[in-house]
Each structure stands twice: as structure tokens, then as C-alpha cells.
Amino acid sequence: MEVDAASHGGKDEMVEISKKTLLSGLISKKRVFVIDEAHAITSSGGQAFLKTLEEPKEDVIFILCTTDPEKLLITNRSRCLEFTLRYPNTDEISDFVVATFKKLEKNISKNLALLIASNIERGLGVRGLVNTISIISSISENEIIEETVNLVMKIEDNK
């Protein structure tokens, strides 16, 4: 379940989330609640949510996402394990591209993987990168060629 705390971070909404954790899962063994913009949870909402966050049911996982963790209530924040995420650099993306094509049994040069990594639209994230790799793979034989990469990624050929 995904909750946008920017528009649903008040006391009533957080009490409702707490109630939903008491229901048993029907489809899977774990239930995951992703609370986006968690810094927007109001003070009263954070207080209402504290007990649930402290002692969740065994099958419940909370993921609180925020760009401003300092704005979370300290009592809520202290009950969380924090991960700081960052964008991968071009070399890391390139290595991922090479490894992914290898799993697809396709060959790609390091230079072409760097070309993809340098031109991928970062705002689309991993999903956009995987989609691009999928398209390139679907119209390529065993060897990925520059013309295909240029076509799919709309890169002007400078030759």
C-alpha cells in the first residue's frame, strides 16, 4: 500500500493506516506500507502512528521515504533504520548495462555501455534504464551495435 503523506499525513489518516496493519494479508506473507513524503506527516499524525511503528505485526513492513529526514518526529525517526540513497554514477550504470546484456546473452562493448549510461534520462530511474535495455535487446542480434543504441536513445550520430 502506498500513502502520500503530503496529502494524507494527518492524525485520522495515520490512525487508518494503523488499523489496516491489523488486517491479515490475503495474497502474500508480508504487507508493505510505503509512506512517501514522510516528512509531511503532521505532529499529531506521527504521534498516532508511533505505537504501530514501534510494534508492527510480524507480517508488516513500513518504508518511510523522505527527502528531509530531519523533519520527521524524532520519536518516529529513532524507530527506523535509515538508508541514504543516491543516483549511481556513469561507471556503475555502465557496469549494470554490461551485466544485464550478458544475462540476456547479448554482447555490448564497454564504450557502448558508457554511451547508454551517459545518455539515459536519470529522472526515469532504473525502470527507464531497464526499459531502454529491453528495447535495444529486442531489436538486436547477439551483438549490440552503435546504430541501434543511437536509434533507440535518439542520439545524433556525429560521424
Backbone hydrogen bonds, N-H to C=O, Kabsch-Sander energy under -0.5 kcal/mol:
donor,donor_aa,acceptor,acceptor_aa,energy
3,V,34,V,-3.0
5,A,3,V,-0.9
5,A,36,D,-2.7
7,S,4,D,-1.2
8,H,4,D,-1.8
9,G,5,A,-0.7
14,M,10,G,-2.3
15,V,11,K,-2.3
16,E,12,D,-2.0
17,I,13,E,-2.0
18,S,14,M,-2.2
19,K,15,V,-2.1
20,K,16,E,-2.0
21,T,17,I,-1.4
22,L,18,S,-0.5
22,L,19,K,-1.2
23,L,20,K,-0.9
31,R,59,D,-3.5
33,F,61,I,-3.0
34,V,1,M,-2.9
34,V,32,V,-0.6
35,I,33,F,-0.6
35,I,63,I,-3.2
36,D,3,V,-2.7
36,D,34,V,-0.8
38,A,35,I,-0.6
38,A,65,C,-3.0
40,A,37,E,-2.6
41,I,38,A,-1.8
42,T,9,G,-2.1
46,G,42,T,-3.0
47,Q,43,S,-2.1
48,A,44,S,-2.1
49,F,45,G,-1.4
50,L,46,G,-1.0
51,K,47,Q,-0.5
53,L,49,F,-2.3
54,E,50,L,-2.5
55,E,51,K,-2.2
60,V,57,K,-1.9
61,I,31,R,-2.7
63,I,33,F,-2.9
64,L,62,F,-0.5
65,C,35,I,-2.8
65,C,63,I,-0.6
71,K,68,D,-2.0
72,L,69,P,-1.5
77,R,73,L,-3.1
78,S,74,I,-2.2
79,R,76,N,-1.4
80,C,77,R,-1.7
82,E,80,C,-0.6
85,L,83,F,-0.7
93,I,89,N,-2.4
94,S,90,T,-2.7
95,D,91,D,-2.5
96,F,92,E,-2.0
97,V,93,I,-2.4
98,V,94,S,-2.5
99,A,95,D,-2.5
100,T,96,F,-2.5
101,F,97,V,-2.5
102,K,98,V,-2.2
103,K,99,A,-2.0
104,L,100,T,-1.5
105,E,102,K,-1.6
106,K,101,F,-3.0
107,N,142,N,-3.7
113,A,109,S,-2.3
114,L,110,K,-2.3
115,L,111,N,-1.9
116,I,112,L,-2.4
117,A,113,A,-2.6
118,S,114,L,-2.3
119,N,115,L,-1.1
119,N,116,I,-0.7
120,I,116,I,-1.2
122,R,120,I,-1.0
124,L,121,E,-2.1
125,G,122,R,-1.6
128,G,124,L,-1.6
129,L,125,G,-1.8
130,V,126,V,-3.1
131,N,127,R,-2.2
132,T,128,G,-2.3
133,I,129,L,-2.6
134,S,130,V,-2.5
135,I,131,N,-2.2
136,I,132,T,-2.6
137,S,133,I,-2.7
138,S,134,S,-2.2
139,I,135,I,-1.2
140,S,137,S,-1.2
141,E,143,E,-0.5
144,I,107,N,-3.3
144,I,142,N,-0.5
149,V,145,I,-1.8
150,N,146,E,-3.0
151,L,147,E,-2.3
152,V,148,T,-2.7
153,M,149,V,-2.6
154,K,150,N,-0.6
154,K,151,L,-0.6
155,I,150,N,-2.2
158,N,156,E,-0.6
